[in-house]
């Protein structure tokens, strides 16, 4: 496998994991926290759902930004130094 296909596979895996974690956070926030007496209390599930959704959204945004908008390398200008061992031709 070449470098490009490895990068695509890694980005795809990360994207799928982020979407699954976001869905779990959404489920915890909107379904489990709305129950009358959830285990560990409503506040715990509200905070957990929000944190899962926020972290997965941030990781997904950074991953997609790195994949679609990579940093461009600056092209350096080549500088050739003069060879001092050779005598110069005098210009008049």
PDB file of N, CA, C and O in Angstrom:
ATOM      1  N   UNK A   1       0.835  -1.182   0.000  1.00  0.00           N
ATOM      2  CA  UNK A   1       0.000   0.000   0.000  1.00  0.00           C
ATOM      3  C   UNK A   1       0.879   1.244   0.000  1.00  0.00           C
ATOM      4  O   UNK A   1       1.904   1.304   0.678  1.00  0.00           O
ATOM      5  N   UNK A   2       0.464   2.203  -0.753  1.00  0.00           N
ATOM      6  CA  UNK A   2       1.240   3.424  -0.792  1.00  0.00           C
ATOM      7  C   UNK A   2       0.757   4.405   0.279  1.00  0.00           C
ATOM      8  O   UNK A   2      -0.229   4.156   0.973  1.00  0.00           O
ATOM      9  N   UNK A   3       1.449   5.481   0.392  1.00  0.00           N
ATOM     10  CA  UNK A   3       1.194   6.465   1.445  1.00  0.00           C
ATOM     11  C   UNK A   3      -0.199   7.078   1.319  1.00  0.00           C
ATOM     12  O   UNK A   3      -0.864   7.314   2.327  1.00  0.00           O
ATOM     13  N   UNK A   4      -0.636   7.331   0.115  1.00  0.00           N
ATOM     14  CA  UNK A   4      -1.937   7.986  -0.112  1.00  0.00           C
ATOM     15  C   UNK A   4      -3.083   7.081   0.344  1.00  0.00           C
ATOM     16  O   UNK A   4      -4.015   7.556   0.993  1.00  0.00           O
ATOM     17  N   UNK A   5      -3.032   5.791   0.018  1.00  0.00           N
ATOM     18  CA  UNK A   5      -4.120   4.892   0.413  1.00  0.00           C
ATOM     19  C   UNK A   5      -4.125   4.657   1.924  1.00  0.00           C
ATOM     20  O   UNK A   5      -5.188   4.470   2.515  1.00  0.00           O
ATOM     21  N   UNK A   6      -2.945   4.665   2.556  1.00  0.00           N
ATOM     22  CA  UNK A   6      -2.892   4.546   4.012  1.00  0.00           C
ATOM     23  C   UNK A   6      -3.536   5.763   4.674  1.00  0.00           C
ATOM     24  O   UNK A   6      -4.237   5.639   5.678  1.00  0.00           O
ATOM     25  N   UNK A   7      -3.291   6.938   4.100  1.00  0.00           N
ATOM     26  CA  UNK A   7      -3.864   8.169   4.637  1.00  0.00           C
ATOM     27  C   UNK A   7      -5.385   8.163   4.477  1.00  0.00           C
ATOM     28  O   UNK A   7      -6.104   8.600   5.374  1.00  0.00           O
ATOM     29  N   UNK A   8      -5.869   7.676   3.352  1.00  0.00           N
ATOM     30  CA  UNK A   8      -7.314   7.600   3.118  1.00  0.00           C
ATOM     31  C   UNK A   8      -7.952   6.629   4.098  1.00  0.00           C
ATOM     32  O   UNK A   8      -9.001   6.926   4.669  1.00  0.00           O
ATOM     33  N   UNK A   9      -7.323   5.459   4.300  1.00  0.00           N
ATOM     34  CA  UNK A   9      -7.866   4.469   5.237  1.00  0.00           C
ATOM     35  C   UNK A   9      -7.901   5.013   6.665  1.00  0.00           C
ATOM     36  O   UNK A   9      -8.887   4.815   7.375  1.00  0.00           O
ATOM     37  N   UNK A  10      -6.850   5.686   7.085  1.00  0.00           N
ATOM     38  CA  UNK A  10      -6.795   6.242   8.437  1.00  0.00           C
ATOM     39  C   UNK A  10      -7.865   7.320   8.616  1.00  0.00           C
ATOM     40  O   UNK A  10      -8.523   7.372   9.655  1.00  0.00           O
ATOM     41  N   UNK A  11      -8.041   8.173   7.619  1.00  0.00           N
ATOM     42  CA  UNK A  11      -9.055   9.220   7.695  1.00  0.00           C
ATOM     43  C   UNK A  11     -10.453   8.621   7.735  1.00  0.00           C
ATOM     44  O   UNK A  11     -11.318   9.104   8.466  1.00  0.00           O
ATOM     45  N   UNK A  12     -10.674   7.579   6.959  1.00  0.00           N
ATOM     46  CA  UNK A  12     -11.979   6.920   6.941  1.00  0.00           C
ATOM     47  C   UNK A  12     -12.290   6.273   8.288  1.00  0.00           C
ATOM     48  O   UNK A  12     -13.407   6.393   8.792  1.00  0.00           O
ATOM     49  N   UNK A  13     -11.310   5.592   8.872  1.00  0.00           N
ATOM     50  CA  UNK A  13     -11.511   4.969  10.183  1.00  0.00           C
ATOM     51  C   UNK A  13     -11.825   6.012  11.249  1.00  0.00           C
ATOM     52  O   UNK A  13     -12.744   5.837  12.050  1.00  0.00           O
ATOM     53  N   UNK A  14     -11.059   7.093  11.252  1.00  0.00           N
ATOM     54  CA  UNK A  14     -11.281   8.153  12.233  1.00  0.00           C
ATOM     55  C   UNK A  14     -12.645   8.793  12.056  1.00  0.00           C
ATOM     56  O   UNK A  14     -13.317   9.104  13.039  1.00  0.00           O
ATOM     57  N   UNK A  15     -13.061   8.992  10.811  1.00  0.00           N
ATOM     58  CA  UNK A  15     -14.371   9.579  10.536  1.00  0.00           C
ATOM     59  C   UNK A  15     -15.492   8.674  11.031  1.00  0.00           C
ATOM     60  O   UNK A  15     -16.447   9.154  11.642  1.00  0.00           O
ATOM     61  N   UNK A  16     -15.391   7.389  10.779  1.00  0.00           N
ATOM     62  CA  UNK A  16     -16.425   6.448  11.223  1.00  0.00           C
ATOM     63  C   UNK A  16     -16.492   6.404  12.744  1.00  0.00           C
ATOM     64  O   UNK A  16     -17.583   6.397  13.314  1.00  0.00           O
ATOM     65  N   UNK A  17     -15.348   6.375  13.403  1.00  0.00           N
ATOM     66  CA  UNK A  17     -15.328   6.356  14.870  1.00  0.00           C
ATOM     67  C   UNK A  17     -15.960   7.634  15.426  1.00  0.00           C
ATOM     68  O   UNK A  17     -16.729   7.574  16.385  1.00  0.00           O
ATOM     69  N   UNK A  18     -15.645   8.779  14.837  1.00  0.00           N
ATOM     70  CA  UNK A  18     -16.208  10.042  15.311  1.00  0.00           C
ATOM     71  C   UNK A  18     -17.717  10.093  15.128  1.00  0.00           C
ATOM     72  O   UNK A  18     -18.427  10.589  16.003  1.00  0.00           O
ATOM     73  N   UNK A  19     -18.213   9.592  14.017  1.00  0.00           N
ATOM     74  CA  UNK A  19     -19.662   9.582  13.789  1.00  0.00           C
ATOM     75  C   UNK A  19     -20.353   8.663  14.790  1.00  0.00           C
ATOM     76  O   UNK A  19     -21.423   9.000  15.296  1.00  0.00           O
ATOM     77  N   UNK A  20     -19.762   7.511  15.082  1.00  0.00           N
ATOM     78  CA  UNK A  20     -20.351   6.584  16.057  1.00  0.00           C
ATOM     79  C   UNK A  20     -20.361   7.207  17.453  1.00  0.00           C
ATOM     80  O   UNK A  20     -21.365   7.121  18.159  1.00  0.00           O
ATOM     81  N   UNK A  21     -19.260   7.831  17.854  1.00  0.00           N
ATOM     82  CA  UNK A  21     -19.191   8.470  19.170  1.00  0.00           C
ATOM     83  C   UNK A  21     -20.180   9.629  19.249  1.00  0.00           C
ATOM     84  O   UNK A  21     -20.806   9.833  20.290  1.00  0.00           O
ATOM     85  N   UNK A  22     -20.328  10.381  18.181  1.00  0.00           N
ATOM     86  CA  UNK A  22     -21.306  11.477  18.160  1.00  0.00           C
ATOM     87  C   UNK A  22     -22.722  10.929  18.327  1.00  0.00           C
ATOM     88  O   UNK A  22     -23.531  11.504  19.055  1.00  0.00           O
ATOM     89  N   UNK A  23     -23.021   9.816  17.653  1.00  0.00           N
ATOM     90  CA  UNK A  23     -24.349   9.207  17.776  1.00  0.00           C
ATOM     91  C   UNK A  23     -24.595   8.703  19.195  1.00  0.00           C
ATOM     92  O   UNK A  23     -25.702   8.843  19.714  1.00  0.00           O
ATOM     93  N   UNK A  24     -23.584   8.121  19.827  1.00  0.00           N
ATOM     94  CA  UNK A  24     -23.726   7.661  21.213  1.00  0.00           C
ATOM     95  C   UNK A  24     -23.969   8.857  22.139  1.00  0.00           C
ATOM     96  O   UNK A  24     -24.821   8.793  23.025  1.00  0.00           O
ATOM     97  N   UNK A  25     -23.229   9.937  21.936  1.00  0.00           N
ATOM     98  CA  UNK A  25     -23.429  11.143  22.737  1.00  0.00           C
ATOM     99  C   UNK A  25     -24.816  11.725  22.560  1.00  0.00           C
ATOM    100  O   UNK A  25     -25.438  12.172  23.524  1.00  0.00           O
ATOM    101  N   UNK A  26     -25.300  11.720  21.334  1.00  0.00           N
ATOM    102  CA  UNK A  26     -26.652  12.216  21.052  1.00  0.00           C
ATOM    103  C   UNK A  26     -27.699  11.344  21.745  1.00  0.00           C
ATOM    104  O   UNK A  26     -28.661  11.858  22.316  1.00  0.00           O
ATOM    105  N   UNK A  27     -27.510  10.042  21.693  1.00  0.00           N
ATOM    106  CA  UNK A  27     -28.439   9.115  22.342  1.00  0.00           C
ATOM    107  C   UNK A  27     -28.444   9.327  23.859  1.00  0.00           C
ATOM    108  O   UNK A  27     -29.503   9.371  24.485  1.00  0.00           O
ATOM    109  N   UNK A  28     -27.252   9.457  24.439  1.00  0.00           N
ATOM    110  CA  UNK A  28     -27.153   9.669  25.885  1.00  0.00           C
ATOM    111  C   UNK A  28     -27.811  10.992  26.268  1.00  0.00           C
ATOM    112  O   UNK A  28     -28.538  11.058  27.260  1.00  0.00           O
ATOM    113  N   UNK A  29     -27.564  12.033  25.500  1.00  0.00           N
ATOM    114  CA  UNK A  29     -28.089  13.353  25.818  1.00  0.00           C
ATOM    115  C   UNK A  29     -29.603  13.432  25.659  1.00  0.00           C
ATOM    116  O   UNK A  29     -30.286  13.949  26.543  1.00  0.00           O
ATOM    117  N   UNK A  30     -30.128  12.939  24.570  1.00  0.00           N
ATOM    118  CA  UNK A  30     -31.551  13.144  24.276  1.00  0.00           C
ATOM    119  C   UNK A  30     -32.474  12.023  24.720  1.00  0.00           C
ATOM    120  O   UNK A  30     -33.678  12.248  24.850  1.00  0.00           O
ATOM    121  N   UNK A  31     -31.966  10.843  24.953  1.00  0.00           N
ATOM    122  CA  UNK A  31     -32.864   9.740  25.307  1.00  0.00           C
ATOM    123  C   UNK A  31     -32.676   9.264  26.743  1.00  0.00           C
ATOM    124  O   UNK A  31     -33.652   9.124  27.481  1.00  0.00           O
ATOM    125  N   UNK A  32     -31.447   9.017  27.142  1.00  0.00           N
ATOM    126  CA  UNK A  32     -31.228   8.497  28.492  1.00  0.00           C
ATOM    127  C   UNK A  32     -31.426   9.596  29.547  1.00  0.00           C
ATOM    128  O   UNK A  32     -31.989   9.338  30.611  1.00  0.00           O
ATOM    129  N   UNK A  33     -30.964  10.819  29.253  1.00  0.00           N
ATOM    130  CA  UNK A  33     -31.091  11.884  30.249  1.00  0.00           C
ATOM    131  C   UNK A  33     -32.539  12.346  30.428  1.00  0.00           C
ATOM    132  O   UNK A  33     -32.851  12.982  31.435  1.00  0.00           O
ATOM    133  N   UNK A  34     -33.421  12.048  29.488  1.00  0.00           N
ATOM    134  CA  UNK A  34     -34.825  12.446  29.602  1.00  0.00           C
ATOM    135  C   UNK A  34     -35.670  11.438  30.363  1.00  0.00           C
ATOM    136  O   UNK A  34     -36.852  11.687  30.603  1.00  0.00           O
ATOM    137  N   UNK A  35     -35.102  10.326  30.741  1.00  0.00           N
ATOM    138  CA  UNK A  35     -35.857   9.357  31.534  1.00  0.00           C
ATOM    139  C   UNK A  35     -36.152   9.936  32.912  1.00  0.00           C
ATOM    140  O   UNK A  35     -35.521  10.896  33.353  1.00  0.00           O
ATOM    141  N   UNK A  36     -37.120   9.331  33.574  1.00  0.00           N
ATOM    142  CA  UNK A  36     -37.512   9.872  34.869  1.00  0.00           C
ATOM    143  C   UNK A  36     -36.438   9.674  35.934  1.00  0.00           C
ATOM    144  O   UNK A  36     -36.122  10.613  36.665  1.00  0.00           O
ATOM    145  N   UNK A  37     -35.878   8.491  36.035  1.00  0.00           N
ATOM    146  CA  UNK A  37     -34.817   8.227  37.012  1.00  0.00           C
ATOM    147  C   UNK A  37     -33.706   7.384  36.375  1.00  0.00           C
ATOM    148  O   UNK A  37     -33.641   6.174  36.594  1.00  0.00           O
ATOM    149  N   UNK A  38     -32.835   8.024  35.584  1.00  0.00           N
ATOM    150  CA  UNK A  38     -31.735   7.253  34.987  1.00  0.00           C
ATOM    151  C   UNK A  38     -30.675   6.933  36.033  1.00  0.00           C
ATOM    152  O   UNK A  38     -30.531   7.656  37.019  1.00  0.00           O
ATOM    153  N   UNK A  39     -29.936   5.852  35.818  1.00  0.00           N
ATOM    154  CA  UNK A  39     -28.840   5.552  36.758  1.00  0.00           C
ATOM    155  C   UNK A  39     -27.796   6.668  36.688  1.00  0.00           C
ATOM    156  O   UNK A  39     -27.520   7.181  35.604  1.00  0.00           O
ATOM    157  N   UNK A  40     -27.228   7.039  37.794  1.00  0.00           N
ATOM    158  CA  UNK A  40     -26.219   8.087  37.962  1.00  0.00           C
ATOM    159  C   UNK A  40     -26.783   9.501  37.805  1.00  0.00           C
ATOM    160  O   UNK A  40     -26.024  10.465  37.898  1.00  0.00           O
ATOM    161  N   UNK A  41     -28.066   9.655  37.575  1.00  0.00           N
ATOM    162  CA  UNK A  41     -28.701  10.967  37.538  1.00  0.00           C
ATOM    163  C   UNK A  41     -28.710  11.602  36.164  1.00  0.00           C
ATOM    164  O   UNK A  41     -27.956  11.226  35.267  1.00  0.00           O
ATOM    165  N   UNK A  42     -29.597  12.585  36.033  1.00  0.00           N
ATOM    166  CA  UNK A  42     -29.753  13.281  34.750  1.00  0.00           C
ATOM    167  C   UNK A  42     -28.534  14.128  34.402  1.00  0.00           C
ATOM    168  O   UNK A  42     -28.097  14.149  33.252  1.00  0.00           O
ATOM    169  N   UNK A  43     -27.990  14.817  35.383  1.00  0.00           N
ATOM    170  CA  UNK A  43     -26.875  15.729  35.129  1.00  0.00           C
ATOM    171  C   UNK A  43     -25.671  14.996  34.559  1.00  0.00           C
ATOM    172  O   UNK A  43     -25.023  15.494  33.639  1.00  0.00           O
ATOM    173  N   UNK A  44     -25.368  13.831  35.090  1.00  0.00           N
ATOM    174  CA  UNK A  44     -24.245  13.045  34.586  1.00  0.00           C
ATOM    175  C   UNK A  44     -24.436  12.716  33.108  1.00  0.00           C
ATOM    176  O   UNK A  44     -23.501  12.836  32.316  1.00  0.00           O
ATOM    177  N   UNK A  45     -25.631  12.305  32.743  1.00  0.00           N
ATOM    178  CA  UNK A  45     -25.879  11.931  31.343  1.00  0.00           C
ATOM    179  C   UNK A  45     -25.896  13.144  30.423  1.00  0.00           C
ATOM    180  O   UNK A  45     -25.484  13.042  29.267  1.00  0.00           O
ATOM    181  N   UNK A  46     -26.359  14.276  30.906  1.00  0.00           N
ATOM    182  CA  UNK A  46     -26.340  15.496  30.093  1.00  0.00           C
ATOM    183  C   UNK A  46     -24.897  15.920  29.818  1.00  0.00           C
ATOM    184  O   UNK A  46     -24.538  16.217  28.678  1.00  0.00           O
ATOM    185  N   UNK A  47     -24.079  15.945  30.860  1.00  0.00           N
ATOM    186  CA  UNK A  47     -22.675  16.350  30.696  1.00  0.00           C
ATOM    187  C   UNK A  47     -21.919  15.344  29.829  1.00  0.00           C
ATOM    188  O   UNK A  47     -21.142  15.737  28.958  1.00  0.00           O
ATOM    189  N   UNK A  48     -22.140  14.053  30.062  1.00  0.00           N
ATOM    190  CA  UNK A  48     -21.463  13.019  29.267  1.00  0.00           C
ATOM    191  C   UNK A  48     -21.837  13.117  27.792  1.00  0.00           C
ATOM    192  O   UNK A  48     -20.966  13.037  26.926  1.00  0.00           O
ATOM    193  N   UNK A  49     -23.116  13.287  27.503  1.00  0.00           N
ATOM    194  CA  UNK A  49     -23.566  13.395  26.111  1.00  0.00           C
ATOM    195  C   UNK A  49     -22.977  14.607  25.416  1.00  0.00           C
ATOM    196  O   UNK A  49     -22.539  14.518  24.268  1.00  0.00           O
ATOM    197  N   UNK A  50     -22.962  15.744  26.109  1.00  0.00           N
ATOM    198  CA  UNK A  50     -22.401  16.964  25.516  1.00  0.00           C
ATOM    199  C   UNK A  50     -20.898  16.829  25.266  1.00  0.00           C
ATOM    200  O   UNK A  50     -20.393  17.257  24.228  1.00  0.00           O
ATOM    201  N   UNK A  51     -20.191  16.233  26.221  1.00  0.00           N
ATOM    202  CA  UNK A  51     -18.739  16.064  26.054  1.00  0.00           C
ATOM    203  C   UNK A  51     -18.430  15.118  24.895  1.00  0.00           C
ATOM    204  O   UNK A  51     -17.545  15.397  24.087  1.00  0.00           O
ATOM    205  N   UNK A  52     -19.149  14.013  24.811  1.00  0.00           N
ATOM    206  CA  UNK A  52     -18.921  13.072  23.703  1.00  0.00           C
ATOM    207  C   UNK A  52     -19.177  13.734  22.353  1.00  0.00           C
ATOM    208  O   UNK A  52     -18.396  13.565  21.417  1.00  0.00           O
ATOM    209  N   UNK A  53     -20.258  14.479  22.253  1.00  0.00           N
ATOM    210  CA  UNK A  53     -20.581  15.138  20.992  1.00  0.00           C
ATOM    211  C   UNK A  53     -19.549  16.213  20.640  1.00  0.00           C
ATOM    212  O   UNK A  53     -19.143  16.327  19.483  1.00  0.00           O
ATOM    213  N   UNK A  54     -19.126  16.995  21.626  1.00  0.00           N
ATOM    214  CA  UNK A  54     -18.172  18.073  21.354  1.00  0.00           C
ATOM    215  C   UNK A  54     -16.806  17.534  20.947  1.00  0.00           C
ATOM    216  O   UNK A  54     -16.211  18.013  19.981  1.00  0.00           O
ATOM    217  N   UNK A  55     -16.310  16.547  21.673  1.00  0.00           N
ATOM    218  CA  UNK A  55     -14.987  15.994  21.366  1.00  0.00           C
ATOM    219  C   UNK A  55     -14.979  15.313  20.001  1.00  0.00           C
ATOM    220  O   UNK A  55     -14.042  15.489  19.222  1.00  0.00           O
ATOM    221  N   UNK A  56     -16.017  14.538  19.714  1.00  0.00           N
ATOM    222  CA  UNK A  56     -16.048  13.864  18.409  1.00  0.00           C
ATOM    223  C   UNK A  56     -16.182  14.865  17.263  1.00  0.00           C
ATOM    224  O   UNK A  56     -15.610  14.653  16.194  1.00  0.00           O
ATOM    225  N   UNK A  57     -16.923  15.946  17.467  1.00  0.00           N
ATOM    226  CA  UNK A  57     -17.039  16.966  16.420  1.00  0.00           C
ATOM    227  C   UNK A  57     -15.705  17.672  16.188  1.00  0.00           C
ATOM    228  O   UNK A  57     -15.339  17.946  15.045  1.00  0.00           O
ATOM    229  N   UNK A  58     -14.982  17.966  17.258  1.00  0.00           N
ATOM    230  CA  UNK A  58     -13.676  18.608  17.105  1.00  0.00           C
ATOM    231  C   UNK A  58     -12.667  17.704  16.404  1.00  0.00           C
ATOM    232  O   UNK A  58     -11.946  18.151  15.512  1.00  0.00           O
ATOM    233  N   UNK A  59     -12.613  16.443  16.801  1.00  0.00           N
ATOM    234  CA  UNK A  59     -11.680  15.503  16.173  1.00  0.00           C
ATOM    235  C   UNK A  59     -12.030  15.321  14.695  1.00  0.00           C
ATOM    236  O   UNK A  59     -11.140  15.260  13.846  1.00  0.00           O
ATOM    237  N   UNK A  60     -13.311  15.235  14.393  1.00  0.00           N
ATOM    238  CA  UNK A  60     -13.742  15.087  13.000  1.00  0.00           C
ATOM    239  C   UNK A  60     -13.363  16.319  12.180  1.00  0.00           C
ATOM    240  O   UNK A  60     -12.899  16.190  11.047  1.00  0.00           O
ATOM    241  N   UNK A  61     -13.558  17.508  12.743  1.00  0.00           N
ATOM    242  CA  UNK A  61     -13.213  18.733  12.023  1.00  0.00           C
ATOM    243  C   UNK A  61     -11.708  18.816  11.751  1.00  0.00           C
ATOM    244  O   UNK A  61     -11.296  19.173  10.647  1.00  0.00           O
ATOM    245  N   UNK A  62     -10.896  18.490  12.744  1.00  0.00           N
ATOM    246  CA  UNK A  62      -9.441  18.538  12.562  1.00  0.00           C
ATOM    247  C   UNK A  62      -8.982  17.493  11.550  1.00  0.00           C
ATOM    248  O   UNK A  62      -8.124  17.768  10.710  1.00  0.00           O
ATOM    249  N   UNK A  63      -9.554  16.299  11.633  1.00  0.00           N
ATOM    250  CA  UNK A  63      -9.175  15.223  10.704  1.00  0.00           C
ATOM    251  C   UNK A  63      -9.508  15.591   9.264  1.00  0.00           C
ATOM    252  O   UNK A  63      -8.678  15.420   8.372  1.00  0.00           O
ATOM    253  N   UNK A  64     -10.714  16.094   9.034  1.00  0.00           N
ATOM    254  CA  UNK A  64     -11.112  16.454   7.674  1.00  0.00           C
ATOM    255  C   UNK A  64     -10.340  17.665   7.163  1.00  0.00           C
ATOM    256  O   UNK A  64     -10.040  17.751   5.972  1.00  0.00           O
ATOM    257  N   UNK A  65     -10.016  18.600   8.053  1.00  0.00           N
ATOM    258  CA  UNK A  65      -9.217  19.752   7.642  1.00  0.00           C
ATOM    259  C   UNK A  65      -7.824  19.316   7.201  1.00  0.00           C
ATOM    260  O   UNK A  65      -7.313  19.793   6.188  1.00  0.00           O
ATOM    261  N   UNK A  66      -7.213  18.412   7.959  1.00  0.00           N
ATOM    262  CA  UNK A  66      -5.882  17.927   7.584  1.00  0.00           C
ATOM    263  C   UNK A  66      -5.920  17.136   6.280  1.00  0.00           C
ATOM    264  O   UNK A  66      -4.968  17.169   5.500  1.00  0.00           O
ATOM    265  N   UNK A  67      -7.023  16.427   6.045  1.00  0.00           N
ATOM    266  CA  UNK A  67      -7.096  15.604   4.835  1.00  0.00           C
ATOM    267  C   UNK A  67      -7.360  16.446   3.592  1.00  0.00           C
ATOM    268  O   UNK A  67      -6.711  16.253   2.564  1.00  0.00           O
ATOM    269  N   UNK A  68      -8.316  17.387   3.677  1.00  0.00           N
ATOM    270  CA  UNK A  68      -8.692  18.146   2.493  1.00  0.00           C
ATOM    271  C   UNK A  68      -7.878  19.415   2.287  1.00  0.00           C
ATOM    272  O   UNK A  68      -7.773  19.899   1.160  1.00  0.00           O
ATOM    273  N   UNK A  69      -7.302  19.961   3.345  1.00  0.00           N
ATOM    274  CA  UNK A  69      -6.523  21.183   3.231  1.00  0.00           C
ATOM    275  C   UNK A  69      -5.157  20.999   3.873  1.00  0.00           C
ATOM    276  O   UNK A  69      -4.889  21.584   4.923  1.00  0.00           O
ATOM    277  N   UNK A  70      -4.285  20.197   3.264  1.00  0.00           N
ATOM    278  CA  UNK A  70      -2.955  19.991   3.864  1.00  0.00           C
ATOM    279  C   UNK A  70      -2.110  21.254   3.725  1.00  0.00           C
ATOM    280  O   UNK A  70      -2.340  22.082   2.843  1.00  0.00           O
ATOM    281  N   UNK A  71      -1.136  21.381   4.608  1.00  0.00           N
ATOM    282  CA  UNK A  71      -0.239  22.528   4.528  1.00  0.00           C
ATOM    283  C   UNK A  71       0.618  22.392   3.284  1.00  0.00           C
ATOM    284  O   UNK A  71       1.136  21.318   2.980  1.00  0.00           O
ATOM    285  N   UNK A  72       0.755  23.482   2.581  1.00  0.00           N
ATOM    286  CA  UNK A  72       1.590  23.463   1.391  1.00  0.00           C
ATOM    287  C   UNK A  72       3.015  23.828   1.780  1.00  0.00           C
ATOM    288  O   UNK A  72       3.242  24.750   2.564  1.00  0.00           O
ATOM    289  N   UNK A  73       3.942  23.113   1.238  1.00  0.00           N
ATOM    290  CA  UNK A  73       5.346  23.372   1.530  1.00  0.00           C
ATOM    291  C   UNK A  73       5.825  24.573   0.735  1.00  0.00           C
ATOM    292  O   UNK A  73       5.469  24.755  -0.429  1.00  0.00           O
ATOM    293  N   UNK A  74       6.633  25.381   1.384  1.00  0.00           N
ATOM    294  CA  UNK A  74       7.218  26.508   0.684  1.00  0.00           C
ATOM    295  C   UNK A  74       8.356  26.003  -0.180  1.00  0.00           C
ATOM    296  O   UNK A  74       9.165  25.184   0.256  1.00  0.00           O
ATOM    297  N   UNK A  75       8.413  26.488  -1.393  1.00  0.00           N
ATOM    298  CA  UNK A  75       9.504  26.109  -2.278  1.00  0.00           C
ATOM    299  C   UNK A  75      10.698  26.991  -1.955  1.00  0.00           C
ATOM    300  O   UNK A  75      10.605  28.219  -1.963  1.00  0.00           O
ATOM    301  N   UNK A  76      11.799  26.358  -1.677  1.00  0.00           N
ATOM    302  CA  UNK A  76      12.985  27.133  -1.337  1.00  0.00           C
ATOM    303  C   UNK A  76      13.773  27.462  -2.605  1.00  0.00           C
ATOM    304  O   UNK A  76      13.835  26.675  -3.550  1.00  0.00           O
ATOM    305  N   UNK A  77      14.351  28.616  -2.588  1.00  0.00           N
ATOM    306  CA  UNK A  77      15.149  29.042  -3.720  1.00  0.00           C
ATOM    307  C   UNK A  77      16.564  28.500  -3.534  1.00  0.00           C
ATOM    308  O   UNK A  77      17.158  28.672  -2.469  1.00  0.00           O
ATOM    309  N   UNK A  78      17.094  27.863  -4.535  1.00  0.00           N
ATOM    310  CA  UNK A  78      18.435  27.301  -4.454  1.00  0.00           C
ATOM    311  C   UNK A  78      19.471  28.411  -4.606  1.00  0.00           C
ATOM    312  O   UNK A  78      19.390  29.241  -5.511  1.00  0.00           O
ATOM    313  N   UNK A  79      20.429  28.404  -3.716  1.00  0.00           N
ATOM    314  CA  UNK A  79      21.501  29.390  -3.750  1.00  0.00           C
ATOM    315  C   UNK A  79      22.805  28.650  -3.996  1.00  0.00           C
ATOM    316  O   UNK A  79      23.179  27.744  -3.251  1.00  0.00           O
ATOM    317  N   UNK A  80      23.482  29.052  -5.050  1.00  0.00           N
ATOM    318  CA  UNK A  80      24.759  28.437  -5.371  1.00  0.00           C
ATOM    319  C   UNK A  80      25.875  29.400  -4.998  1.00  0.00           C
ATOM    320  O   UNK A  80      25.912  30.542  -5.454  1.00  0.00           O
ATOM    321  N   UNK A  81      26.769  28.923  -4.171  1.00  0.00           N
ATOM    322  CA  UNK A  81      27.882  29.751  -3.757  1.00  0.00           C
ATOM    323  C   UNK A  81      29.001  29.651  -4.785  1.00  0.00           C
ATOM    324  O   UNK A  81      29.174  28.631  -5.451  1.00  0.00           O
ATOM    325  N   UNK A  82      29.756  30.742  -4.892  1.00  0.00           N
ATOM    326  CA  UNK A  82      30.868  30.738  -5.843  1.00  0.00           C
ATOM    327  C   UNK A  82      32.002  29.899  -5.295  1.00  0.00           C
ATOM    328  O   UNK A  82      32.230  29.846  -4.086  1.00  0.00           O
ATOM    329  N   UNK A  83      32.705  29.251  -6.193  1.00  0.00           N
ATOM    330  CA  UNK A  83      33.853  28.445  -5.799  1.00  0.00           C
ATOM    331  C   UNK A  83      35.077  29.358  -5.713  1.00  0.00           C
ATOM    332  O   UNK A  83      35.507  29.928  -6.715  1.00  0.00           O
ATOM    333  N   UNK A  84      35.627  29.487  -4.516  1.00  0.00           N
ATOM    334  CA  UNK A  84      36.748  30.391  -4.287  1.00  0.00           C
ATOM    335  C   UNK A  84      38.073  29.816  -4.762  1.00  0.00           C
ATOM    336  O   UNK A  84      39.041  30.562  -4.904  1.00  0.00           O
ATOM    337  N   UNK A  85      38.144  28.542  -5.005  1.00  0.00           N
ATOM    338  CA  UNK A  85      39.428  27.938  -5.407  1.00  0.00           C
ATOM    339  C   UNK A  85      39.786  28.283  -6.852  1.00  0.00           C
ATOM    340  O   UNK A  85      40.966  28.302  -7.202  1.00  0.00           O
ATOM    341  N   UNK A  86      38.814  28.549  -7.676  1.00  0.00           N
ATOM    342  CA  UNK A  86      39.082  28.912  -9.068  1.00  0.00           C
ATOM    343  C   UNK A  86      39.314  30.413  -9.158  1.00  0.00           C
ATOM    344  O   UNK A  86      38.590  31.189  -8.535  1.00  0.00           O
ATOM    345  N   UNK A  87      40.308  30.826  -9.921  1.00  0.00           N
ATOM    346  CA  UNK A  87      40.543  32.273 -10.070  1.00  0.00           C
ATOM    347  C   UNK A  87      39.427  32.918 -10.906  1.00  0.00           C
ATOM    348  O   UNK A  87      38.930  32.341 -11.873  1.00  0.00           O
ATOM    349  N   UNK A  88      39.067  34.105 -10.504  1.00  0.00           N
ATOM    350  CA  UNK A  88      38.030  34.841 -11.225  1.00  0.00           C
ATOM    351  C   UNK A  88      38.577  35.506 -12.473  1.00  0.00           C
ATOM    352  O   UNK A  88      39.751  35.869 -12.545  1.00  0.00           O
ATOM    353  N   UNK A  89      37.724  35.653 -13.427  1.00  0.00           N
ATOM    354  CA  UNK A  89      38.095  36.423 -14.618  1.00  0.00           C
ATOM    355  C   UNK A  89      37.733  37.869 -14.302  1.00  0.00           C
ATOM    356  O   UNK A  89      36.618  38.181 -13.886  1.00  0.00           O
ATOM    357  N   UNK A  90      38.683  38.710 -14.507  1.00  0.00           N
ATOM    358  CA  UNK A  90      38.427  40.116 -14.210  1.00  0.00           C
ATOM    359  C   UNK A  90      37.641  40.726 -15.360  1.00  0.00           C
ATOM    360  O   UNK A  90      37.926  40.524 -16.541  1.00  0.00           O
ATOM    361  N   UNK A  91      36.652  41.472 -14.951  1.00  0.00           N
ATOM    362  CA  UNK A  91      35.819  42.143 -15.946  1.00  0.00           C
ATOM    363  C   UNK A  91      36.185  43.622 -15.978  1.00  0.00           C
ATOM    364  O   UNK A  91      36.341  44.258 -14.935  1.00  0.00           O
ATOM    365  N   UNK A  92      36.318  44.152 -17.170  1.00  0.00           N
ATOM    366  CA  UNK A  92      36.655  45.579 -17.304  1.00  0.00           C
ATOM    367  C   UNK A  92      35.594  46.307 -17.973  1.00  0.00           C
ATOM    368  O   UNK A  92      35.705  47.517 -18.172  1.00  0.00           O
TER     369      UNK A  92
END
